[in-house]
């Protein structure tokens, strides 16, 4: 079970001016009651369908069978998608696949495909990838909820042409499509051409979709334990059903961030995992937090960092710069590799304190030290601990932050499920491209 340590966000650690104080409790409690009612209505209207869908025992139906076929027939899976259609999967792959997955040989990958998530349209990367892969042995998974996203559409048309050339009349088996059941251009295309497809619930927004076919199908293709992801998410949804903030860790996270931003000037939320496996978790979080809450002049700017790397890059600012941030550390108590090959044996006298210490122990000591140092400098922070980095705990994490974000949206009084601010840029892109 994930553990969240709130000690360093409380005023007893970082002062009344910068932390959550006794005096804030009444205000938080009354706002929580109202926000919980809003969140409950969102569950009923299915706007917050991410919360209940993980309890649907049918959610993985069909996915496993097709994923099994994919891993038997293909040596590469290439995902075409962007934003919420890519980040959750990238996070799961980074956390749960063996490190350097694509560099490992077939046996080390347990005969599963390599995975490439193409969530940008840089021509150098895209052409290099297509040139490197054996297209015939590649399955392209096209993911777009709306079926209207320029970047994914451009990738799709390029790939379609290449597939038709390389594979001929049976190119359909090299593709899978994940999109809305009715809307957009991809659905009629999938139906007409007989391409395998999975629906995304019409009310499920991209950044809340990692535990739908969007994240689960490609994850299952490379052997990620999707049952574990779902069981973790379900356990967290159950754990965070309580209306009382004190008994609901998701409400505490969302509520404390909102409160510190609104009343104590913490306009920035830094997430800093101390684990390479969790390095994309902060990217996933940044999108969720920014796109859900940045509305109507409100919101809190998310920043991604990585421990210990960014101790040597950003922590000077965090300790000594403006006190306008709230920090979230992620840590892993027990690393998969244990202390195998990564224990310091015979250091010089100067580094005697490292003798017998594994890299995981050093990493976690540095996380504890950074959190403690920030608290001493009156910088509020919380620590989320993963007992181990596995599918169940990652599923818990996804659900924890989806609930926290939606709850913060209820506190801000905004709709955390839409993204009206990105429309104008899309329209202007279409106009610019239509001229040329
Ligand atoms: O979270 C969101 O809704 C967005 O980030 C979308 O996922 C992103 O814009 C891609 O949209 P689509 O899946 O419709 O191609």
Boltz pocket constraint, residues with backbone or C-beta under 6 A from the ligand:
constraints:
  - pocket:
      binder: B
      contacts: [[A, 82], [A, 83], [A, 84], [A, 85], [A, 143], [A, 144], [A, 145], [A, 146], [A, 147], [A, 148], [A, 149], [A, 152], [A, 205], [A, 206], [A, 207], [A, 208], [A, 291], [A, 417], [A, 419]]
      max_distance: 6.0
